[in-house]
Amino acid sequence: MKTSSDAHSVEESGHRSMSLRLPRPMHEAMKALAARRGSKAADFYVETVETFIRDHMAGYRHLFAIENDAVHISVNVPVRFAHTVRDAALGRRVTPNELVFTAVSHVLESVNAEAA
């Protein structure tokens, strides 16, 4: 027999589609980095954003707003990750998309700095 806590754990351990708006070149760069690492783009997005929230977000005074020419993309992510992003964004009074955009900007700037 499933209890409500069992249903909650199943929901937390599942996946869901997370809709984002990012500039196409940024999304293409993330896919390329993921491929170089031998991982899926969705997994690389999760790793990038979780690392940003854990290690860098506190040091960012402002999170970036998204550009108007951004395209819609969908990334299949763990439900717990979607909740983490939502909660971290609420704590900073920004949208989840602004948090993801800032995290992706951060990792791409780091990669470009290492390549230079």
C-alpha positions as CSV (number, residue, x, y, z in Angstrom):
1,M,0.0,0.0,0.0
2,K,1.4,3.4,-1.0
3,T,1.2,6.2,1.6
4,S,1.3,9.8,0.8
5,S,5.0,9.9,1.7
6,D,5.6,7.0,-0.8
7,A,3.9,9.1,-3.5
8,H,6.0,12.1,-2.5
9,S,9.2,10.1,-2.8
10,V,8.2,8.8,-6.2
11,E,7.4,12.3,-7.4
12,E,10.7,13.6,-6.0
13,S,12.7,10.9,-7.7
14,G,11.0,11.2,-11.1
15,H,11.9,13.5,-14.0
16,R,10.0,16.4,-15.6
17,S,10.4,18.8,-18.5
18,M,11.8,22.2,-17.5
19,S,11.2,24.9,-20.0
20,L,13.9,27.6,-20.4
21,R,14.6,30.6,-22.5
22,L,18.3,30.9,-23.5
23,P,20.0,32.5,-26.5
24,R,20.6,29.7,-29.1
25,P,24.4,30.2,-29.1
26,M,24.5,29.6,-25.4
27,H,22.4,26.5,-25.6
28,E,24.5,25.2,-28.5
29,A,27.7,25.8,-26.4
30,M,26.3,23.9,-23.5
31,K,25.4,21.0,-25.8
32,A,28.9,21.0,-27.2
33,L,30.5,21.1,-23.8
34,A,28.3,18.2,-22.7
35,A,29.2,16.2,-25.7
36,R,33.0,16.8,-25.1
37,R,32.5,15.5,-21.6
38,G,30.5,12.5,-22.8
39,S,27.3,13.5,-21.1
40,K,23.8,14.5,-22.1
41,A,23.0,18.2,-22.3
42,A,20.3,17.9,-19.6
43,D,22.7,16.3,-17.2
44,F,25.3,19.0,-17.9
45,Y,22.6,21.7,-17.2
46,V,21.8,20.0,-13.9
47,E,25.4,19.8,-12.9
48,T,26.1,23.4,-14.0
49,V,23.2,24.9,-12.1
50,E,23.6,22.8,-8.9
51,T,27.3,23.8,-8.8
52,F,26.4,27.4,-9.3
53,I,23.8,27.4,-6.6
54,R,26.1,25.6,-4.1
55,D,29.4,27.3,-4.9
56,H,28.9,30.7,-6.6
57,M,25.4,32.1,-6.2
58,A,26.0,33.8,-2.9
59,G,28.9,35.8,-4.5
60,Y,26.7,37.2,-7.3
61,R,25.1,40.5,-6.3
62,H,22.8,40.4,-9.3
63,L,21.5,37.6,-11.4
64,F,21.2,38.3,-15.1
65,A,17.9,38.9,-16.9
66,I,17.3,37.0,-20.1
67,E,17.7,38.5,-23.6
68,N,14.7,39.1,-25.7
69,D,16.0,37.0,-28.6
70,A,16.2,33.8,-26.6
71,V,14.6,30.6,-27.8
72,H,12.5,28.2,-25.8
73,I,14.2,24.9,-25.0
74,S,13.0,22.0,-22.8
75,V,15.4,20.0,-20.6
76,N,14.3,16.8,-18.9
77,V,15.5,17.1,-15.3
78,P,15.0,15.4,-12.0
79,V,12.0,16.8,-10.1
80,R,14.2,17.4,-7.1
81,F,16.4,19.6,-9.3
82,A,13.4,21.6,-10.5
83,H,12.4,22.2,-6.9
84,T,15.9,23.2,-5.9
85,V,16.0,25.8,-8.7
86,R,12.6,27.1,-7.8
87,D,13.5,27.5,-4.1
88,A,16.9,29.1,-4.8
89,A,15.2,31.5,-7.3
90,L,12.5,32.4,-4.8
91,G,15.2,33.1,-2.2
92,R,16.9,35.6,-4.5
93,R,13.6,37.0,-5.8
94,V,14.4,36.1,-9.4
95,T,12.8,33.7,-11.9
96,P,14.1,30.2,-12.2
97,N,15.1,31.1,-15.8
98,E,17.2,34.1,-14.6
99,L,19.0,31.8,-12.2
100,V,19.7,29.2,-14.9
101,F,20.8,31.9,-17.4
102,T,23.2,33.2,-14.8
103,A,24.6,29.8,-14.0
104,V,25.1,29.0,-17.7
105,S,26.7,32.4,-18.3
106,H,29.1,31.7,-15.4
107,V,30.2,28.3,-16.7
108,L,30.6,29.5,-20.3
109,E,32.7,32.5,-19.1
110,S,34.9,30.1,-17.0
111,V,35.4,27.8,-20.0
112,N,36.2,30.7,-22.3
113,A,38.7,32.1,-19.7
114,E,40.4,28.7,-19.5
115,A,40.7,28.4,-23.2
116,A,42.3,31.8,-23.6
